[in-house]
Amino acid sequence: MPFNITSTLDTLNSHLRKTGVIRHSQIGEYKSIPNTKECYAAIWMSDARVAMATLADTIEVHTVTVRLYWGAFEEPIVNIELGLAKAVSDIV
């Protein structure tokens, strides 16, 4: 039976919003890059492949990408890096 990637993306999207660090997240890329002082996230499946097949099943590898956005023109730049590092730490 194929893996249900929709359920995984929905669960990840919900998890991102519950962290309190991510202001807004969505499945799929933004049409325009959010320029904000808050952290935004875009989630999508970037790769899927069959790694191995057995007589009874397949072993699939799915790669999901989470791209974080933070105001690129915020000063000082160290605030952006520290904010993104905290967001990644809270997500993982």
C-alpha positions in Angstrom: 0.0 0.0 0.0 1.4 3.4 -0.9 2.5 5.8 1.8 0.0 8.5 2.7 2.1 11.7 2.1 -0.9 14.0 2.6 -1.3 12.8 6.2 2.4 13.3 6.8 2.3 16.8 5.4 -0.8 17.7 7.4 0.7 16.4 10.6 4.0 18.3 10.0 2.1 21.5 9.2 0.1 21.1 12.4 3.3 20.5 14.4 5.0 23.6 13.0 2.1 25.8 14.0 2.1 24.3 17.6 5.7 25.2 18.2 4.9 28.8 18.8 7.9 29.9 16.8 6.3 29.6 13.3 3.8 32.4 12.8 2.3 30.8 9.6 2.9 27.6 7.7 1.4 26.1 4.6 1.8 23.1 2.4 3.4 24.3 -0.8 5.6 27.2 -1.6 4.4 30.8 -1.1 3.5 32.7 -4.3 5.6 35.6 -3.0 8.3 35.5 -0.3 6.9 36.7 3.0 9.0 39.7 4.1 8.2 39.8 7.8 9.8 39.9 11.2 8.0 36.6 12.0 8.9 33.1 11.0 7.0 31.5 8.1 7.3 28.0 6.8 6.5 26.2 3.5 6.3 22.4 3.4 6.4 20.2 0.4 7.4 16.7 -0.7 10.6 17.1 -2.8 11.3 13.5 -3.6 9.8 10.0 -3.5 11.4 6.8 -4.6 11.3 3.1 -4.1 14.5 2.2 -2.3 13.9 -1.6 -2.3 11.2 -4.0 -3.3 10.5 -7.3 -1.5 8.1 -10.0 -2.4 5.4 -8.6 -0.1 6.0 -4.8 -0.1 8.2 -1.9 -1.2 10.4 0.3 0.9 9.9 3.9 0.0 12.0 7.0 0.8 10.1 10.3 0.9 11.9 13.5 1.3 10.0 16.4 2.8 11.4 19.9 2.6 10.6 22.6 5.2 11.7 26.1 4.1 11.8 28.8 6.7 11.3 32.5 5.9 12.3 35.4 8.1 12.6 39.1 7.2 15.6 39.3 5.0 16.2 43.0 5.7 15.9 42.9 9.5 18.9 44.4 11.3 21.0 43.3 12.9 21.4 40.1 10.7 22.4 38.1 13.8 18.8 38.3 14.9 17.6 36.5 11.8 20.2 33.7 12.2 19.4 33.3 15.9 15.7 33.3 15.2 16.0 30.7 12.5 18.3 28.5 14.7 15.7 28.6 17.5 12.9 27.7 15.0 14.9 24.7 13.7 15.7 23.6 17.2 12.0 23.8 18.3 10.8 22.0 15.1 13.3 19.1 15.4 
